[in-house]
């Protein structure tokens, strides 16, 4: 067993200060949110998101979706930037993170707030899973690029 610390093996990790992690979460969250938001617009899901604040406007839904996307992006990069060392690993982490938020958000939190059945799996929630996976992978790929200083 090596006595070398993870930071010594990966010197770039020590450079990932709070500011860079924050930027990675915001930029990655926006990128992932735009990809997922396009899918949501095509599926007509944005008015449902808007209903979280009593609106039916697709634009309001998109705005809410983007705010949530940035917050969830920060939820990955602020505490877990060390998991985003390579692009391959980042995609896997992002897919897992997207799947986690599909269960937490689409199957649990959102239906609970809107008075809908929890854990309802159908065609719409299946498309939501695809969107969450695309979001997570995009978030992680963009975040690792920012973290490595190539943004």
Sine and cosine of phi, psi and omega as CSV:
sin_phi,cos_phi,sin_psi,cos_psi,sin_omega,cos_omega
0.00,0.00,0.75,-0.67,-0.05,-1.00
-0.99,0.12,0.62,-0.78,0.04,-1.00
-1.00,0.05,0.03,1.00,-0.01,-1.00
-0.95,0.32,0.73,-0.68,-0.01,-1.00
-0.97,0.24,0.37,-0.93,0.06,-1.00
-0.85,0.53,-0.55,0.84,-0.01,-1.00
-0.93,0.36,-0.62,0.78,0.01,-1.00
-0.92,0.39,-0.60,0.80,0.02,-1.00
-0.95,0.30,-0.50,0.86,-0.02,-1.00
-0.80,-0.60,0.98,0.19,-0.10,-0.99
-0.85,0.52,-0.44,0.90,0.00,-1.00
-0.92,0.40,-0.38,0.93,0.00,-1.00
-0.89,0.46,-0.62,0.78,-0.02,-1.00
-0.91,0.41,-0.41,0.91,0.00,-1.00
-0.99,0.15,-0.16,0.99,-0.05,-1.00
-0.99,0.14,0.97,0.24,0.00,-1.00
-0.97,0.25,0.06,-1.00,-0.05,-1.00
-0.86,0.52,-0.64,0.77,-0.01,-1.00
-0.88,0.47,-0.70,0.72,0.00,-1.00
-0.93,0.37,-0.63,0.78,0.04,-1.00
-0.89,0.45,-0.65,0.76,0.02,-1.00
-0.89,0.45,-0.74,0.67,0.01,-1.00
-0.87,0.49,-0.68,0.74,0.01,-1.00
-0.88,0.48,-0.65,0.76,0.02,-1.00
-0.92,0.39,-0.67,0.75,0.00,-1.00
-0.93,0.38,-0.79,0.61,-0.05,-1.00
-0.91,0.42,-0.70,0.72,0.04,-1.00
-0.90,0.43,-0.65,0.76,0.03,-1.00
-0.90,0.44,-0.65,0.76,0.05,-1.00
-0.91,0.42,-0.72,0.69,-0.02,-1.00
-0.88,0.48,-0.76,0.65,0.03,-1.00
-0.90,0.44,-0.62,0.78,0.02,-1.00
-0.90,0.44,-0.62,0.79,0.04,-1.00
-0.91,0.41,-0.68,0.73,0.02,-1.00
-0.89,0.46,-0.76,0.64,-0.02,-1.00
-0.93,0.37,-0.61,0.79,0.00,-1.00
-0.88,0.48,-0.62,0.79,0.06,-1.00
-0.88,0.47,-0.72,0.70,0.04,-1.00
-0.88,0.48,-0.68,0.73,0.01,-1.00
-0.89,0.45,-0.62,0.79,0.03,-1.00
-0.90,0.43,-0.69,0.72,0.01,-1.00
-0.90,0.44,-0.51,0.86,-0.01,-1.00
-1.00,0.02,-0.08,1.00,-0.01,-1.00
0.95,0.31,0.46,0.89,-0.06,-1.00
-1.00,0.00,-0.23,0.97,-0.10,-0.99
-0.90,0.43,-0.61,0.79,0.08,-1.00
-0.88,0.48,-0.54,0.84,0.06,-1.00
-0.91,0.42,-0.65,0.76,0.05,-1.00
-0.90,0.44,-0.65,0.76,0.02,-1.00
-0.88,0.47,-0.48,0.88,-0.02,-1.00
-0.90,0.43,-0.26,0.96,0.08,-1.00
-0.87,0.49,-0.44,0.90,0.01,-1.00
-0.88,-0.47,0.35,0.94,0.07,-1.00
0.98,0.21,0.37,0.93,0.01,-1.00
-0.90,-0.43,0.25,-0.97,0.12,-0.99
-0.83,-0.55,0.15,0.99,-0.04,-1.00
-0.97,0.25,0.78,-0.63,0.07,-1.00
-0.88,0.47,-0.58,0.81,0.02,-1.00
-0.91,0.41,-0.65,0.76,0.06,-1.00
-0.90,0.44,-0.67,0.74,0.04,-1.00
-0.87,0.49,-0.65,0.76,0.03,-1.00
-0.91,0.42,-0.68,0.73,0.03,-1.00
-0.88,0.48,-0.71,0.70,0.03,-1.00
-0.89,0.46,-0.70,0.72,0.02,-1.00
-0.85,0.53,-0.67,0.75,-0.02,-1.00
-0.93,0.36,-0.62,0.79,0.06,-1.00
-0.89,0.46,-0.73,0.69,0.02,-1.00
-0.88,0.47,-0.65,0.76,-0.01,-1.00
-0.87,0.50,-0.67,0.74,0.02,-1.00
-0.93,0.38,-0.69,0.72,0.01,-1.00
-0.88,0.48,-0.67,0.74,0.02,-1.00
-0.94,0.35,-0.56,0.83,0.10,-1.00
-0.87,0.49,-0.69,0.72,0.05,-1.00
-0.90,0.43,-0.53,0.85,0.04,-1.00
-0.90,0.43,-0.37,0.93,0.08,-1.00
-1.00,-0.01,-0.75,0.67,-0.18,-0.98
-0.99,0.17,-0.54,0.84,-0.02,-1.00
-0.91,0.41,-0.78,0.63,-0.02,-1.00
-1.00,0.01,-0.39,0.92,-0.19,-0.98
-0.84,-0.54,0.41,0.91,-0.01,-1.00
-0.84,0.53,-0.49,0.87,0.01,-1.00
-0.89,0.46,-0.35,0.94,0.06,-1.00
-0.98,0.21,-0.23,0.97,-0.10,-0.99
-0.98,-0.21,0.89,0.45,-0.07,-1.00
-1.00,-0.01,-0.60,0.80,-0.03,-1.00
-0.80,-0.61,0.31,-0.95,0.00,-1.00
-0.92,0.40,-0.66,0.75,0.00,-1.00
-0.89,0.47,-0.75,0.66,0.00,-1.00
-0.90,0.44,-0.62,0.79,0.00,-1.00
-0.89,0.46,-0.65,0.76,0.04,-1.00
-0.87,0.49,-0.70,0.71,0.00,-1.00
-0.90,0.44,-0.70,0.71,0.05,-1.00
-0.88,0.48,-0.70,0.71,0.00,-1.00
-0.89,0.46,-0.66,0.75,0.05,-1.00
-0.89,0.46,-0.68,0.73,0.05,-1.00
-0.90,0.44,-0.66,0.75,0.01,-1.00
-0.92,0.40,-0.66,0.75,0.06,-1.00
-0.89,0.46,-0.69,0.73,0.03,-1.00
-0.90,0.44,-0.64,0.77,0.05,-1.00
-0.86,0.51,-0.72,0.69,-0.01,-1.00
-0.95,0.31,-0.40,0.92,0.13,-0.99
-0.89,0.45,-0.73,0.68,0.01,-1.00
-0.91,0.40,-0.75,0.66,-0.04,-1.00
-0.92,0.38,-0.74,0.67,-0.11,-0.99
-1.00,0.08,-0.88,0.48,-0.13,-0.99
-0.96,0.28,-0.55,0.84,-0.05,-1.00
-0.99,-0.13,-0.28,0.96,-0.10,-1.00
-0.83,-0.56,-0.93,0.36,-0.16,-0.99
-0.91,0.42,-0.79,0.61,-0.06,-1.00
-0.88,0.47,-0.75,0.66,0.03,-1.00
-0.88,0.48,-0.58,0.81,0.01,-1.00
-0.90,0.44,-0.68,0.73,0.00,-1.00
-0.91,0.41,-0.62,0.78,-0.07,-1.00
-1.00,0.00,0.04,1.00,0.02,-1.00
0.95,0.33,0.50,0.87,0.00,-1.00
-0.98,-0.21,0.24,-0.97,0.03,-1.00
-0.91,0.42,0.66,-0.75,0.04,-1.00
-0.99,0.17,0.46,-0.89,0.09,-1.00
0.82,0.57,0.56,0.83,0.05,-1.00
-0.99,0.14,0.90,-0.43,0.01,-1.00
-0.95,-0.30,0.89,-0.45,0.02,-1.00
-0.54,-0.84,-0.23,-0.97,-0.02,-1.00
-0.88,0.48,-0.69,0.73,-0.02,-1.00
-0.90,0.44,-0.69,0.72,0.01,-1.00
-0.95,0.33,-0.47,0.88,0.10,-1.00
-0.91,0.41,-0.65,0.76,0.08,-1.00
-0.92,0.39,-0.56,0.83,0.06,-1.00
-0.90,0.44,-0.62,0.78,0.06,-1.00
-0.87,0.49,-0.72,0.70,0.04,-1.00
-0.84,0.54,-0.71,0.70,0.02,-1.00
-0.88,0.48,-0.68,0.73,0.01,-1.00
-0.91,0.41,-0.61,0.79,0.04,-1.00
-0.92,0.40,-0.68,0.73,0.07,-1.00
-0.88,0.47,-0.67,0.74,0.04,-1.00
-0.85,0.52,-0.79,0.61,-0.06,-1.00
-0.87,0.48,-0.69,0.72,0.00,-1.00
-0.91,0.41,-0.69,0.73,0.01,-1.00
-0.90,0.43,-0.73,0.68,0.05,-1.00
-0.79,0.61,-0.79,0.62,-0.09,-1.00
-0.92,0.39,-0.66,0.75,0.00,-1.00
-0.91,0.41,-0.69,0.73,0.02,-1.00
-0.93,0.37,-0.65,0.76,0.00,-1.00
-0.88,0.47,-0.69,0.72,-0.02,-1.00
-0.91,0.41,-0.57,0.82,0.06,-1.00
-0.89,0.45,-0.70,0.71,0.04,-1.00
-0.90,0.43,-0.70,0.71,-0.03,-1.00
-0.88,0.47,-0.55,0.83,0.01,-1.00
-0.99,0.12,0.01,1.00,0.09,-1.00
0.99,0.14,0.45,0.89,-0.02,-1.00
-0.91,-0.42,0.50,0.87,-0.01,-1.00
-0.97,-0.23,0.00,0.00,0.00,0.00
